[in-house]
Amino acid sequence: METQNLYETIFKRKSVRNYDITPLDENTLKDISNHLNNLEPLHDDIKIELKIISESDVNRRFMKKVPHYIAVFSENKEGYLTNVGFMLQQMDLLLSANGIGTCWQGIPKPKKEVLKSSNLEYIIVIAFGNPNEPLYRTSLSEFKRKPLDEMSKVQGAEEIVEAARLAPSATNSQAWFFAGDAKIIHVYALKPGFIRKLVAKKYIPIDVGIALYHLKLAAEHFGKKPQIIVDETAPDSSKQGYEYIASLELL
Ligand SMILES: Cc1cc2nc3c(=O)[nH]c(=O)nc-3n(C[C@H](O)[C@H](O)[C@H](O)COP(=O)(O)O)c2cc1C
């Protein structure tokens, strides 16, 4: 699989929910498996396990049939969900850039045997396979996203934040906020309210990890050498109800 064009893919990717359920060929699956073993972590001290499983290994709930899933397991440590988002978004873009449909899916659950096959905590699956619908969006207007000024007060690096604006998120909640300038971008996450804490609190940190990866990719595209740091002295976002997650230094 080609690893170029990941930045360009940000501007056309979409979640694919209709699949040709014919399995991908062995070579493609091997290639995907190799890439899964070489994803860049956000926190390299957190153990993660990624398994390619098939349709029959999963209770789909009400989601449509899918030939393959990546099942994600992780050690439960500070920052682990953001780490999952950051790592697996690399796969979402890579598969999409190579003509394979993907969709992050919180709703389906792997069957017991799969859950028992790892010592780590089960986090989420990502569906993938040949798409039975258009793989790409043809224009930016097809992205349902909040405008930039509702999620960012970054000045001087707007084109980098634009890539994060287009990132996928669970129920498209886009629960992130960005502040900073041309030297550093601070990333914040919405603090979940009572209801969201009960039903979906694990998804916000995953979503923020996904957006962080888009930020990093865009910064590299614009010739920067970005470094992600957690800076406890980072300024508080002026937006109420959000909490600090990490910063991207634009060196
Ligand atoms: C963490 C996460 C969980 C998701 N879970 C589901 C899911 O269970 N079912 C589904 O159809 N889509 C799911 N999605 C896809 C989102 O609905 C989708 O990314 C969002 O609506 C934006 O649309 P786009 O990805 O086509 O740009 C999930 C996305 C993320 C990031």
Ligand as a Chemical Component Dictionary entry (heavy atoms), coordinates in Angstrom:
data_LIG
# 
_chem_comp.id                   LIG 
_chem_comp.type                 NON-POLYMER 
_chem_comp.pdbx_formal_charge   0 
_chem_comp.three_letter_code    LIG 
# 
loop_
_chem_comp_atom.comp_id 
_chem_comp_atom.atom_id 
_chem_comp_atom.alt_atom_id 
_chem_comp_atom.type_symbol 
_chem_comp_atom.charge 
_chem_comp_atom.model_Cartn_x 
_chem_comp_atom.model_Cartn_y 
_chem_comp_atom.model_Cartn_z 
_chem_comp_atom.pdbx_ordinal 
LIG C1  C1  C 0 -14.807 6.849  17.721 1  
LIG C2  C2  C 0 -15.833 6.742  16.603 2  
LIG C3  C3  C 0 -16.886 5.843  16.698 3  
LIG C4  C4  C 0 -17.816 5.738  15.651 4  
LIG N1  N1  N 0 -18.816 4.795  15.738 5  
LIG C5  C5  C 0 -19.671 4.633  14.684 6  
LIG C6  C6  C 0 -20.637 3.597  14.696 7  
LIG O1  O1  O 0 -20.747 2.818  15.650 8  
LIG N2  N2  N 0 -21.441 3.453  13.626 9  
LIG C7  C7  C 0 -21.343 4.280  12.531 10 
LIG O2  O2  O 0 -22.102 4.108  11.565 11 
LIG N3  N3  N 0 -20.411 5.283  12.475 12 
LIG C8  C8  C 0 -19.578 5.478  13.515 13 
LIG N4  N4  N 0 -18.605 6.444  13.479 14 
LIG C9  C9  C 0 -18.475 7.306  12.270 15 
LIG C10 C10 C 0 -18.994 8.725  12.506 16 
LIG O3  O3  O 0 -20.397 8.726  12.572 17 
LIG C11 C11 C 0 -18.471 9.626  11.386 18 
LIG O4  O4  O 0 -17.070 9.670  11.445 19 
LIG C12 C12 C 0 -18.990 11.055 11.472 20 
LIG O5  O5  O 0 -20.401 11.066 11.327 21 
LIG C13 C13 C 0 -18.372 11.954 10.379 22 
LIG O6  O6  O 0 -18.620 11.448 9.095  23 
LIG P1  P1  P 0 -17.436 11.032 8.108  24 
LIG O7  O7  O 0 -16.528 10.060 8.826  25 
LIG O8  O8  O 0 -18.150 10.384 6.948  26 
LIG O9  O9  O 0 -16.694 12.270 7.720  27 
LIG C14 C14 C 0 -17.690 6.578  14.510 28 
LIG C15 C15 C 0 -16.636 7.480  14.433 29 
LIG C16 C16 C 0 -15.704 7.566  15.456 30 
LIG C17 C17 C 0 -14.557 8.506  15.310 31 
# 
loop_
_chem_comp_bond.comp_id 
_chem_comp_bond.atom_id_1 
_chem_comp_bond.atom_id_2 
_chem_comp_bond.value_order 
_chem_comp_bond.pdbx_ordinal 
LIG C1  C2  SING 1  
LIG C2  C3  SING 2  
LIG C2  C16 DOUB 3  
LIG C3  C4  DOUB 4  
LIG C4  N1  SING 5  
LIG C4  C14 SING 6  
LIG N1  C5  DOUB 7  
LIG C5  C6  SING 8  
LIG C5  C8  SING 9  
LIG C6  O1  DOUB 10 
LIG C6  N2  SING 11 
LIG N2  C7  SING 12 
LIG C7  O2  DOUB 13 
LIG C7  N3  SING 14 
LIG N3  C8  DOUB 15 
LIG C8  N4  SING 16 
LIG N4  C9  SING 17 
LIG N4  C14 SING 18 
LIG C9  C10 SING 19 
LIG C10 O3  SING 20 
LIG C10 C11 SING 21 
LIG C11 O4  SING 22 
LIG C11 C12 SING 23 
LIG C12 O5  SING 24 
LIG C12 C13 SING 25 
LIG C13 O6  SING 26 
LIG O6  P1  SING 27 
LIG P1  O7  DOUB 28 
LIG P1  O8  SING 29 
LIG P1  O9  SING 30 
LIG C14 C15 DOUB 31 
LIG C15 C16 SING 32 
LIG C16 C17 SING 33 
# 
